[in-house]
Amino acid sequence: MILRRSPDHRRARQLAASPGVALPEGALRRYLAQPFPPLGTDHTSLRLLAVDLETTGLDPDHDRIVSLGFVPVDGTSIVLGGAGQAVVRGSGGVGPEGVGQSATVHGLTDDAVAAGVELADALDLLLEALTGRVLLAHHAAIEQGFLDVACRRVHGQPLPTLAVDTMALEHRLVTAGWQTGWDREPPQGGLRLPAARERHGLPRYRSHDALTDALACAELYLAQVAELGRGRPVTLRQLTKGG
């Protein structure tokens, strides 16, 4: 598995704003112009965007995005009216045109993908929703890696992101024994989204639909911050740094 760290968001934004760097008008420019929330922001006023990507594999250099879904989270509320999704057409110069064996995971056929939108349009849709928000995802490095590569291909620029990772939060919870009493590492698969939701008493959803998984991640996050904070606010710094 090849994962990428998001570029340092301050340096990336400075580079993007420098006179020698030409950015297209539109979603990317607006996204870069809006700063991330301060790290001292507590979760009750934090604005996030839960994101899930379905891809043809796990390597952003050789695999591609076939669908994306997102749901805003404002403080402790999930904003279903701001949810969105897109199926992405074509390979974008990456890998085979079809979805191949990955169709057995996400259920999207070659015909469904052929009827989707271009990568640039799907990326713009997501960037508009993500502007001024923190990325929220389960195993966020995958979403960050694929979105960074997509932005480089579409705009020739890296995509700086600041992320809250619900898988990392769940690891902190279970290894601290706050929920399960475990004093060891969780078993293989124990941190996957369905397993994490089950521990928090959340309902089962069908996996590997981008919009459903984004909603599932948002719900898990709210359960996690309630457990982490134990009635007290949790800051963005604590959510991103493990503090």
N, C-alpha and C positions, 0 to 999 in steps of 0.2 A: 504494500500500500504506500503510495506517495502522497504526502500531504504538504501543504504550503502554509507558512505563517503569513498573515496579512502584513503588507508593508507598514512600517511605522507611520501612523496616520498623520502626525504633525509634519514630518518631513515630506511625505507624499503630497499633502495639501500645499505646502510651501512650493514644491517643485511645480505643481499644476498651476499655481497662481503666478509663477514667474513670467516675465515678459517674453522669454524665448520659447515658451510652451504654448502651442495653439490648441485650444479646446473647442470642440464644436458647440454651437448654441444648443441648449436643450437640457435634458435630464442630468447628464454628467456634470455640466457646469453648475447647475443649481445644487446638486448634491455636494460638490466640493466647496461651494460657497457657504454652506451651512455647517457650523461647528458641531461637534459631538457634545452631548450633555457633560457638564463637569463631573469629575469622578466622585465628588462629594454628594452628588444628587442621590436622595434616598429612593427606594423602590416605589414609594407611594406616589411620587410625582415623575417617575422615570417613563420615558416614551421609548418603546421598543417595537421591533417588527419581527415576529416569528416567521422564519423562512424555511422552506424545505425544497430541495432540488431532487428530481429523479434523473438519473444519468445512465449512460451505457456502461459505466464501470467506475473505478475509484481513482483513476489517474487523470487529472485535468489536462495534462499535456497530450494525451492520446484518446481520451474518452470525451463525451460531450453531454451537455444538458438536453434532456428531452422534454422536461416539464418543470414548472416552478409554481409554488403556491406561497401565499403570505397572508398573515393576519396581524393587524396592529394590536399592541397592548399599551394602554394608557394607565399608568399607575397599577391599580389592582383590577382593572376592567379590560376585558377582551372586546374589541370593537369590530363586530362582525360586518358592520356596514362598510368598513375599509378593506375587507378581504379581497383578494384577487388571485387569478391563476392564468397560466398560459401554457400551451403546448408549443414546443419549438420545432420549426421546420428545418430540414436540411442539416448537413454535417458541419457547416461553418468552416470547412477546410480541415476538419478533424475527423479521423477515422472513417469508417464506412458510412454510406448514406443511410442504411437501414438501422434498426434498433438491435438486430441480432438476438442473442440469447437473453439480453436484458429484459426483453418483453415478458419473460416468465416471472420477473420480479414486479415491474411497475404496471404491466398489463396493457401498455400502449403499443398498438400495432404500427407497421410501416405506413398503412393508409391513414391512421389517425395523426401520425407525426407529419405526413405529407400535407395534411390540411391545416397545420399549425401556422404560427407566425414566424417571421425571421428572428434570429438571435438578437439583432440590434433592437427590434421592437420589444421583445420580451425583457431585455435588459433595461431599457428605458422605463418600462412599466414598473419594474422592481425598484429602480433608482428613485423614481418619483415617490413611491411609497416609503422608501428607506430614508429619504432626506430628513435630517434632523433627529433621526432615531438611532438606537443601538440595535445591531443585528442580534437576534435570538435564534438559536438553533441547537439541535441535539447532535453532538459531535460537530461543533461549528467549524472546525478546520476544513472539513470537506466543502461546506458551502463557501467559505472564504476563498479556498483554493480555486474552485470552479468559477466563481464570480470574478476573481482577479484575472484569471486567464481569459475569460470571456470579454472583460473590459479591455484588456490589452489587444485582443484580436479585433474588436469593433472600433475602439477609439485610439489604440496605440498608447494607452496610459494604464498604469496600475490602478487598482481600486482599493483605497484605504478603507478599512472597516474596523470598528470596535465591536467586539462580540461578547455576549453572555452565553455560556455553553451549559445547557441543562444536563448533559452527560457528566461534565466536570462537577457540577453542583451535586448531582446524585452520588458521585463517588465520595465527595466530602461527607455527605449525610450517612451513607451506609458504613463507611470505614470509621466514622466517629461513633457509630453505634447509637445514634440518636433515634433511629427508627427500628432497626432490626436486632440490635444487640451484638452484631458481628464485631469481632476484633481481628478480622483478617480481610484480605482482598475478596471482593465479590466473585462468584463463580463466572465462568465463561458465559457471556450472554446476559449476565445479571444486570448490566447497565444499559441494555438496549431500551428503546423508548417504550415498548409494551410492558417490559418487566418493571421499569421504573414507575410507570403509571399504575400498575397493579399494586405496588407497594404503598402507593398513596391513596388507594381505594378509588381510582378513577376508572371509568368504564372502558371497555375494549372497543377500539375502532379498527376498521380495515386498514392494514398498513400499506405503504408504498403508493398512496395517492397523495400528491404533493400538497394539495390544499388541506386534506384531512390530517396529514402528518404535521403541517404547520399549526393547525388548531390544537392537535394533541400536545405539541410542544408548548404552546402558550398555556394550556391548562396545567401541564406539569410544572411549569415555571411558577405559576401562582401558588401551587401547593408547596413547592420547595421553599419559596421565600417566606411563606407562613411558618414553615418548620425551622428555617434558619434563623429568622428574626425572633421567634417565640414572642410575638406581640410587639416587637420593637422594629423600627425601620432598619433596612439593610441598604448600605450605600453601593453605588455602582463600583467603587473601588473594591469593596468586599466581594462583589459578584464576579468581577473580572480577574482579581488577583488571588483569590482564595483567602483573603484576610478575614 
